[in-house]
Amino acid sequence: MSTTVRRLLDLTLEEHTITVPLVWADPTDRRTIDVFARVVSREGGDELPYLVFLQGGPGHEAPRPFHSSTSPAWLDEALAHYRVVLLDQRGTGRSTPVGDDDLSRGASAVAEHLTHLRADSIVRDCEALREHLGATTWSVLGQSFGGFTTLAYLSTHAGSLDRVFITGGLSTITRPADEVYALCYDKMRSASERYYRRFPEHRDVMRRLVDLADAGRIVLPDGEVVSRSRLRSVGSALGTNDGWQTLWSLLESDPSSNAFRHDLQHAMPFTGRNPLYFVFHESSYASGQATRWSAERVEPADFADDVTLFTGEHIRREWAETVPAFRPWREVALELAEFEWPRIYDPDAIASSDARGAAAVYANDVYVPLEFSLETARLLPDVHLWVTSEHEHNGLRSGPVLSRLIDLAHGRRIR
């Protein structure tokens, strides 16, 4: 274990690294990993309770703080009430990260390693970190996949949580991945049609771009020959507050220009920077089953027929062949797609957890469907809901979202 303290502008950062088992469920397995977290506070805040932030993804590290009012946007509000624990979830950031160099161990060894990086293990890491910090209880802020992890927390260690705050992360806890991705296609259909009602001329632009992709004439700076499925995944931007601007700017660009190629590379949701996000994504919706490329299998007929309909977090098996950054991960991804993931949620435990807090549910969420969020919310009567169309899935990046949830959780008048 190690701890360092430093100042960064108006922030105090305590950096903690602890060593934990890779396999929490098997005490005979001696493998270990490091887990890293920053505890962020402002002057005078060193006696405040802890709030641990659980990042979305899966496969992304926690945000890096630079100044309380700018990075991340919600940090200023959080620091008024808490010391904020920014946890790099296992396999990301400075928590024994998983990357291309690991592939030298062989695909099967890497795939087996990744099976131990799920939300249930992240919860056990959180518990070890909480004990390391000497906290009897703490609160949790779970964004997207971080909300899924919070539900796993309530399944096994609810007594450690004072308040829970969830933003865009009330996942289904009983339905299979196929149902989730099928409903997400419906959400993307609606988002696509909303976009084309505003910018009808872009429908023909998309048709022309798909023709170029099919002809192998869209090549990214990293050498990727963009397939039609990769091109359509830029629709993922429509799940964010200002993502339509990203899409509009892209479709207004000359497809032969450097600007288009570079902007397209940055607009697509899955990249080589965080390979876990690609190879591990469908596991986040797997509780008691294998996914077997769920998003690909449940694609509706109209998405196959109408190439202008955008997709979101619908990964495709073909990307392991067509995307240079993912080719080295092909065998790992294929093995994980066939892995029978154990159950991760306990509905009875969640219902009896007496969890208190608040959750933002986004009415138009294209990643975590409203309908399934409301099902799960019924198990948490003391987690106050804010159902809103004011924000999309990334609403937490707007500071007022957290302010609203803190007020709801404490019964205060809404600001």
Phi, psi and omega in degrees: 000145177215151179218133173229153180233134176210165179255144175219103184054243183266013186246148167254128181244117170261122182254122185241133171235124177238153177257128184227163176295142170294319184246094182296329188281350184230098182295345179277347178276117189268003181291143180228161172224164173263145175236129186244142176210148172252131172260118186252133177213165173251168179304130181087358183257011187284359175249001180291157175293167181268144169234116179267130180265126177252114188287154173285177181153242000284162175105014179240143176283169178291156176295154179263127181278136176239324178202141188299334185265357186231333189213115343288172189297331183275353190295322182302313178296317182298320184288346175289342185237339191217161156273129188260126179260112179263101186267126166279109182298148184312136181091358184230161174055239180257015178260077183037071187293149175264130181208186185302326182298334181293338185294344177295343179282349182103145186299318183294321179294319179293316179301317179297319178300317183293335179294347180258015183252013186281182186300323181297323177287324176299322177299315179296323175297317178301317180297319177295321179290319177301315179295321178300322181279352178077024181266131176289315174221166171208175178252163184231138170243111184248116177261123176055244178304331174297329173291322175301316180296325177297322177294323174294324177299315180292340178284335188230330186222045183300330182295345179275353188253126175279296176234149173241133175238126185233131179234113180061031187223020173277088183282159166297144178244001183231337187271148180286164181302324181303318181292324180295310184291328176297316179290326177294328172298318178300318179296320180289329174299313179297318180295322178297313182293325175299318180296314183289336173294327178280323185228069186300331181295340183282348176295315177292326176300316179297319178300317180294321179294320177297320176300318178296318179297317180297332179272002179072027187255007172247108184238124183280165180303332180273006177095356179294128171271109193288125175276166179297325181291323177292318179301316183291340181290351175297343176300343176305331180299335182290352176273006180242162186304315184245020184295332178300331179292320176301314182294316180300314181298320180295313184286346174275349185275154174289120184295348177269358186272156172300321181303315180298312185296318180290318180294323178296318180301321181280338183279337182285140192284336184249124183225172181285348180298320179235078183300334178302325182300323177283305189286341190247353192299310186295338179297336182293341177251016182253119176223089179098017178203165170273152183268326176048049178058056186304311184300324179290319185290329187261014180302127180291158183299323183290334176288327176290328184274325186251102186287352180274350177285126182280154173248168182244248178270046180261093183283157182234143178300325184299336182296334177293347176256323190265341183260116184306321182292337184261345181303317179297340183264005187304307184294325177297313181298320180295319179294316181294329179296335180261357183286134178275098184288133178291162177295144186240339183246149176238098183303322180294318179294321178297316182295330181261011186284343185057031182297138177241145178156212182205153181221136172267124176244122185267122188300326184255021186301122181269355182252319182236096191299139179309313186301317182284328176298319181293325175301311181293323181300331181296341177278352188232070187296338180260009170259104189287132183268140166239102178266122189217147170254009180287332182231159172261195190300333182265024184303334180301333180294351170263117184311321183300338179297312180293321177304315181298316182293320179297319177296316179299316184295333183252012174068024181269158177298139182290132179280000000 
